[in-house]
């Protein structure tokens, strides 16, 4: 039975909008300022979707992205996606901005969302 409230301690932000991927996809950047935890969740469905997902990081909005280092990732960078399932990668790096990167090897539907967790200040809002 659920007894803890994580809804008010988590903000979900789309990095890879739901789409049929037919090539590599660089997700939208996500600003992690004000949060202690960052988790990428990538969902893959329909078709023969295949590929890998990783987290990139940057100090600057809109530029300077590079793969997050092994010491800054919980899980495996470049993990193979699993059709009709969700893969997760945690991020504990010090950069402010992150994005999901999908490397394509087979067409199909994908969506990537970052959960920003443990906010520095109060609740994240009713519809976050």
C-alpha positions in Angstrom: 0.0 0.0 0.0 1.3 3.5 -0.9 2.0 5.7 2.1 4.6 8.2 0.8 3.9 11.3 -1.3 6.4 11.6 -4.2 4.2 13.6 -6.4 5.0 16.8 -4.6 8.7 15.9 -4.5 9.1 15.2 -8.2 8.8 17.2 -11.4 8.6 15.4 -14.7 10.0 17.2 -17.8 9.9 15.8 -21.4 13.2 15.6 -23.2 12.3 13.4 -26.1 8.7 14.2 -27.2 6.6 11.1 -28.1 7.6 10.3 -31.7 8.3 7.6 -34.3 12.0 7.6 -34.4 13.6 7.0 -37.8 17.0 8.4 -36.9 19.0 9.7 -34.0 17.3 12.0 -31.6 18.8 14.7 -29.4 16.3 15.5 -26.7 15.3 18.9 -25.4 17.4 20.2 -22.6 16.2 20.1 -19.1 17.2 22.6 -16.4 18.0 20.6 -13.2 18.6 23.7 -11.1 17.0 23.4 -7.7 16.8 19.6 -7.6 19.1 17.0 -6.0 18.0 14.0 -8.0 17.7 13.4 -11.8 16.4 10.3 -13.4 15.9 9.7 -17.2 13.1 7.3 -18.2 12.8 6.3 -21.8 9.8 4.3 -23.1 9.9 2.4 -26.3 6.8 0.9 -28.0 5.4 -0.2 -31.3 7.3 -1.3 -34.4 10.7 -2.8 -34.3 12.3 0.1 -32.4 15.9 -0.5 -31.5 18.7 1.7 -30.3 20.5 3.0 -27.2 19.9 5.9 -24.8 22.3 8.1 -22.9 22.5 11.3 -20.9 24.4 14.3 -22.0 25.2 17.3 -19.8 26.2 20.9 -20.1 26.9 24.0 -18.0 25.4 26.3 -20.6 21.9 26.4 -22.0 21.7 25.3 -25.6 25.3 24.4 -26.2 28.4 22.5 -25.0 26.7 19.1 -24.5 28.9 16.1 -23.9 28.2 12.6 -22.7 27.9 12.4 -18.9 30.8 10.5 -17.4 30.6 7.1 -15.9 31.0 8.5 -12.4 28.0 10.8 -12.9 25.6 8.1 -14.1 23.7 5.4 -12.2 23.1 2.6 -14.6 24.7 2.2 -18.0 25.3 5.0 -20.6 24.3 3.7 -24.0 21.9 1.2 -22.5 19.9 -0.7 -25.1 16.2 0.2 -25.1 13.6 -2.5 -24.5 10.5 -2.5 -26.6 7.3 -2.2 -24.7 9.2 -1.3 -21.5 11.0 1.6 -19.8 14.7 1.9 -19.2 16.1 4.3 -16.6 19.4 6.1 -16.0 20.2 8.1 -12.9 22.3 11.3 -13.1 24.4 12.6 -10.1 26.6 15.0 -12.0 27.2 18.7 -11.2 26.1 20.2 -14.6 22.9 22.3 -14.6 21.5 21.1 -18.0 20.9 17.6 -19.2 19.3 16.0 -22.2 18.4 12.5 -23.4 20.1 11.2 -26.6 18.6 8.3 -28.6 20.9 6.5 -31.0 18.8 4.8 -33.6 19.2 1.4 -35.1 15.5 0.5 -35.8 12.3 2.5 -36.3 9.6 2.8 -33.7 7.9 4.9 -31.1 9.9 6.5 -28.2 9.5 9.0 -25.5 12.0 10.3 -22.9 11.2 12.0 -19.6 13.4 13.3 -16.9 12.2 13.1 -13.3 13.7 15.9 -11.2 13.5 14.9 -7.6 14.2 16.2 -4.1 13.6 20.0 -4.7 15.6 22.4 -2.7 12.5 24.4 -1.8 9.1 23.1 -1.0 6.6 21.4 -3.3 6.9 21.2 -7.0 3.3 22.3 -7.7 -0.1 20.7 -8.3 0.4 19.8 -11.9 4.1 19.4 -12.3 
